[in-house]
Amino acid sequence: MKNVRKPAVAGQFYPSDPHKLKEELNLLFASALPKRYTGVRALISPHAGYVFSGGVAASAFNQAEEIYKRVFVIGSSHRMSFNGASVWSGDDFEMPYGSEKIDSSVGNSLTANFPEIFTKESSPHTFEHSLEVQMPFLNHKLTPGYKVVPIIIGTNRVDVCKEIAAALKPWFTLDNLFVISSDFSHYPGYSDAVRADTETKDAIISNNPDQLISALNRLKGERIPRLSTPLCGWTSVLTLMYMTEDDNSLEYNAVEYKNSGDAPYYGDKERVVGYWAIVVSEKATSGKFNKEAFMNNEFILSDSDKSYLLEIARESVVSAAIHNRPGKLPLEPSQLSNNLKTNCGAFVTLHKSGKLRGCIGHLTGEMPLWKMVQQMAYSSSVNDYRFSPVSENELEDISIEISVLSPLRKIGSPGEITLGKHGIYIVKGHRSGVFLPQVATETGWSKEEFLGHCSRDKAGLGWDGWKNADIYIFTAEVFS
């Protein structure tokens, strides 16, 4: 007889109807923060009901790569205490949309080689929600073919967490994803939650396990009203940090924060639960794209980089007009600089006799910069719905402008926008709009006009729609 794990919280934490679940996931991912990091090894994702934490979870999973061999989903038991950790080594996890395939070979290896800390006992999994609620996000985001290794930690002993980490570390590689399921503070007031959760987050992104332990003990000692725990999955997070602490090639980054008080219609600011999306990824190294420097306008493409990108763009515009296909790459990819091989967003803008003739781009880097410019130049020539395709007899009058974009950063108020320096991305639900930084300079608009035109003309939210939408800013290195 098959040992299939049945859903325990479908219809409570997330919709049990597969069509409604897919609709909700589509909405959550549509409004989530876009991908900012590459070489992603691990995520910290919340596990509350989707109405409260689903948006933060989607922002966490948006950082993942598309393809992994297997996914380790790790959570701390909410229902029972036991030594070590329980690995689900049975058959599939049954879900409303189908099933998640289990890599039982990994579970068998762990329990065989480390019987003192890993067990195949299935009872900790039967009613535990922390792993189950992550599965629909995996199914929605990742390319099919991965297998799951579900692990529930039952210990509260720091030394055992370190042993679990040592056993799991050989699998902490680029072809595997580790999803750490954890909410943050439980039940303080809104402002106390924000403060406590920020302190806990800062300790986690330090990649120093001792700093996390100290922060948790300090917060517990403060006797914050109604705070039952600063980090409900602290043993799972600590286990992750013991896997990464000595690896200088990795970095932790905080992606998004909310708490249950932010949930529309249901948010109670007197007693809240905190949620952080945090990512562990390959660290930016010398010669690679420096996100922080670019945000401060300190990331500089060389003149040869710019000239080459313009050459690529011109080749694509010409090839689009004559052959209806992107241009060829003038050099072999191995001959390109590290900057040109780095994934980052870019827009290509075409002008004819000083007037706009096409503009298309991507806000985030889904491909190397040279390829992004090649594809966007082609798309600007033939796919901008506002214009007919560029024809061969127009080519001599076409000028090309390229904008290489920094990562998006969510802002709390329009006061953080500097006209001429920052572009804006306004999003609410399925609607979104973007203006490049140079739009404000070219139009002479005030900040209110900049926001209003983007909200009304680009996002379709109305002139004041930006006031109730999420606003992100970015910088751009512009050359033509």
N, C-alpha and C positions, 0 to 999 in steps of 0.2 A: 504494500500500500504506500502511495506517495505521501510524503510529509510536507504538505504545502502550507505556508503561513498565510492565513486569511486576513483581510483588512479588519482592523480593530476600530478605527476612528473615521472611516468613510461616512459621510453624511453628518459629521460633527465638526471636524477640523477642516474638511474640504468636501466638495460635492461628491456624492456617490454615483450620480449619473455621469457617464463618460462624456456626453456631449456638453453638459453644463460645466464639467471640470475643464474640458478643453477651452471653452469660452472664457472661463475665469483665468486660466493660465495665459491665454492670448492677451487679455486685458492687463494682467500683472506684468508681463514681459514688455508690452507696448509702452508702459509708463516707467519701466525700470531704468536705472542708469546703464548706459552702454558700456561695452567692453573697453577697459583702459590698460590692461596688463597682459603680457604674453609670458609663455612658459609657466602657466599656472599649475601648481602642484596641489594646493589645498584651499578649501573654503571654510569659513565659519559662517553658518547659516542658521537663522532662528527656526523654531519648531512649534509656534503657536498656531491658532486657527488662521486661515489665510486672510480673513477680513482684517486681522490685526497685523500679522507679520509677513504676509505673502509678498508685498511689494519689496521689502528688504531682502527676502529670500531670492526673489527674481533678480535683483541687482547683484546678489552674490553669484548666482549661477550664470549670469550674463558674462562674468569674467572668465568662465571656464573655456577651454579649447573645445573644438567640435568633436574630437575623436580621442578616446581613451580605451585601453585594453580592459581595464577593470576599475571599479569605483569602490573604495572602502568607505562605508557610511558608519560613523562612530558616534554613539551617544551614551550619556550616563543614565543609568536606570532611575526611573521615577517611582518604581513600585517595590523594589526589593534590594536588599544589600547582600552581597556575596563576595568572596575573594576573587580577585582577578577579573576576567572578562569572559563573556559568552559569545561564541562565534556561531552564527546560524549556518549549519552545514547540511540542512535538509534540502528539500526541493525548492521550487520557485516561491517568490513573494507574489501572491495573487493580488492584483489591483483592479480597480473598476475598468481600466482601459485594456487590461490583459494581464501580463505577468512580467516580473523582473527576474531575469536569469541569474542564478546564484553560482559563484565560482567556489564550489565545494572543495576543490583541490587545495585552495589556499587555507580554508578552514581546517581541513584534515591535516595539513602540514603544521599549522600552528598548534593544534591540540596534541599532535604526535610528538613534536619537538619541544613544546613548552607546557607539559601537562599540569605543572604547578600553578600556571597563571591563566591558561585558556581551557575552557570547557565547551562541550557540545550541548550542554543542557539547554533545552529549547524554551523552558517556561519563562525566562526573563523577556523573551521576544513576543510572547503571545498577545499581551495587551499593551505593550510599550508603543507610544505614539511617536517618539522623537525620530526614529529612523523612517517610519512609514510616511510621514508627511514630506520627507525629502524626495521620495521616489517619483512623484509626478513631475517635479522640476527636472530631475535627471532625464526622464522619458521625453519631456518637451524639448530640452536643450541639446542633448547629445545625439550623435549619429548612432543608429542601431548597430549592435555588435558587441557592446561592452557587457561585462558581467559584474555582479555586485557582491561585495563581501560585507555583510551586516555584522557589526560588533557592538555589544552593549557592555559597558564597564560597570561593574558592581562594587568596586572597592572605593574607599575614601582615603587610602594610604598613598602618600606621595611616593614612597619607595617602590610600591607595586606599579604605579603609573609609569615610573622610569623603566621598570622591567618590561612592561607592555610595549613601550616605545622602542626599546632595543630590539624586541622580537619583530616589530612591524617595519623597522627602518629599512631593511633590504628591499622592501616593496615601495619605498618612497622615491619613486623615479618619475621621469617625465611621461611615461606611458600609462601611469596610474593617477587617479584623482582621489584625494582624501577629503571627504565632506564631514566636517565636525558639526554636529547638531547641538546648538546651545542657545538659549535665551540669556539675557543678562539680569539686571536687578528685578526682584519680585516684590511688588506691592508698596513701595514708597510713594510719596507724592511726586507729581510731575517734575518739579525743579530738582528735588533730591535725586530722582532717577537719572536725570541728565548729567548731573555732577558725578554721581557714582559710576555711571556707565562710561563716562569719559575717562575717569581715572583707571577703570578696569581695562578699557580699550588701549590706553597709553601703555599700560604694563604689558599687554599682549604683543603690541607691535614693536616692543623693545626686543623681542625674541630672547628674553631672559626669564626662565622659569621662576627663579628666586624672586624676581621683581613682581611677578604675578602673585605668588604666594603672599608676599609682603603686603601688596595692595589689598588683597582679599581680607587678610587678617586685620588690616588697618580699618577698612570699611565696616567690618563686623564689630570692631571695638568702638566705633563712633556711636553705636546705638541709634542709628537713623530710624525715625518712626516708621513702623510697619515693614521695615526691610527684613525679609526672611532669608534672602541670599543675594549676594552681589552678582553671582554667575552660576546658574543652575547646573550647567554642564562643565563645571570647572575641572573635573578629573579628565574629561575628554580633551579640553583645550590644553591642559597641562601636558597630557600625553603627546599631543601634536608638538608642543614647544620643546619637549625633550628630544623629539626626532629632528628638530631643525636648529637647535641652539648652537651647534658647532659648525654649521654650514654657512660660510661667508658668502656663498653665491646666491643665497636666498634673501628675500626681504618680505616683511609684512606690511600691508597697506590697508587702512580703513576705507571702505567704499561708501557705506551709507548707514545713517542712524535714524531710527524712529522708536517710539514706544507706543503702547496700546492707547495712550491718551491722544495720539494723533489720528486714530481711526475715525473716519466720519461716521456719524450716527451712533456709534457704540463707544466712543472714547470717553473714559472716566478719568479725570485728571487727579482724583484723590488717591486712587490705588492703581498703579500702572505696572506694566512689565516692559523691560527694555529689550531692544533688538539691534544688534550690529551685524552688518555684512563686512567680513574681513577676508582678505585674500593673501595667500602665500605664493610668490612667483619668483622667477629668475630675476636676479638683481641686474639693473642697468649697469653695464661695465664700460670702460673706456672705448670710445668709437661707436657706442650704441646711442640710441635716442635718449636724451636726458630730459625726463618729463618736467622736473622741477625747474630746471634752467629755462626750458622753453616757455613755461608759464610766466616767467619773469623777463621774457624777451632776450634771454641770454644764449639761446640755442641758435647757432649761426651756420647756415649752409655755406660751403665755400663757393667762390665764383665759378669754379669748374663744375660743381654740383648743379648750380643754377643753370649754367649754360647747357649742360647735358639734359636736364629736365625740360628746358625749353625746346631743345632739339627733338627730344622724344615727342613732346606735345605737337610740335609743328609737323612731324612726320605722320602722326596719327590724324591730324586735321586734313592734311593733303590726301592721305590714303582713304579717309572716310569719303571725301568729295569725289575721288576718282574711282576707287575700287570698292567702296562701301565696307571697309574692314579696318580695324586698328592697324597702325603702322608697325613695322618691324623694329626690334631693338638694335640700334647701331653697333653696340658692343656686346660681347659675351657677358652674362650675369656675373661671372667670376672676376671680371675686370672692374666692376662697379665699386664705389666707395661704400663704407659701412653705413653712412647716412642714407644713401640711395637704396640700400637693401633693408632698411628698417621699416617696420610697419607703422604708419601714421596716416591720419586723415589728410585729404587735400581736395581743393576745388580748382577747376580750370574754367576761366572766364574768357569768352571771345568777344571782341569788339570789332565793329566795322565802321570805319570813318568816325570813330569816337563814340558810337552808339552800341549798346548791348546787343550781342548777336547770339548769345548762348552761355549758360552757366550751369554746370552740374558738378557735384562732388559728394564725398562721404565724410561725415563728421569724425568717424573713428577709423583706425588703421586696420583694415581687414586683409591687406596684402602689402608687399614691399612698396616703398614710395615710388620707385620708377614705374612699377606696373600700375599703381593707382593713377599716376599722372597720365600714363598711356591710355588707360581705359576711360578716364574722365574727359580727356581731350576728345576722344572718339564720341563719347556720349553727348558732350556739349555741342558737337557738330551735327548730330543726327537725331538725338533723343529729347532735346528740350522742347516740351509741348507748346511753348509760346512762339516758336519759330519753325519755319520750314528748314529742312536739312541744308547745310552749307553746300553751295554748288562750286564746280571747278572754276567758273569765271569770277567768283568772289575772292579767291584765295589771296590775291595780291593785296587786297584791302583789309584782310583779317589780321588783327593783332591779338596776342595771347598773354594772359595774366595768370600766374599760378599762385595759389595761397596754400602753404603747408601749415597744417593746424596742430595746435597743442591739444592735450587731453581736455575733456570737458570738466568744468568745476561748478558744482551747484552753489548758488548764492542765496543768502537770506534776505537781501534787500537790494534795490536798484542802486543804492549808494556805492556798491562794490564795482559798478560798471564804470570804466573810463572810456569815454567816446574816442574813437580813433585807434584805441589799443585793443579793446575787447569786441569780439563778435558775440552774438547772443543766440541761444537755442531755447525756444519756448515750447513747452509740451504740457498737454493736459489730455489724459485718456488717449484716444487714437489720433488726436490732432496735434500737429507740431509745425513750427516754422523756424527758419534760421536766417540771420543776416550776418555777412562777413564784416570784420572791423571797418573795412574801407567804405562801407555803405554810409556810415555816419559822416565820414569826411566828404564824400562825393555829394551828398544831399544837403549838408549843412543843418541836419535835423538836431533838435534838442534831444535830451535823453528820453523825455516823455514821448516825443514823436518817433524816435527810434524804436521804443517798446511798442507804441501803439500801432505803427505800421506793420511791424513784424507780427503782432498779435492778430490784427484784423486781416491784413493782406496775405500773409504767409500761412498762419495757423488756422485762420477762419474762426477765431474765438471772440471777435469783436474788439473794438478799440481798447476797452479796459479789461479784456480777458486775461491779460498777463498778471493782473493783480491776484487772481485765484489759480494761477498755473505755476509749474516748476520752471525756474529760469536757470540756465547754465551759461557760463561764459567761457571763452577760449581766446587765445591769441593766435596770430598768424604771421608767418614770414611771407611777405608778398613781393613778387618780382615779375617783370614782364620784358 
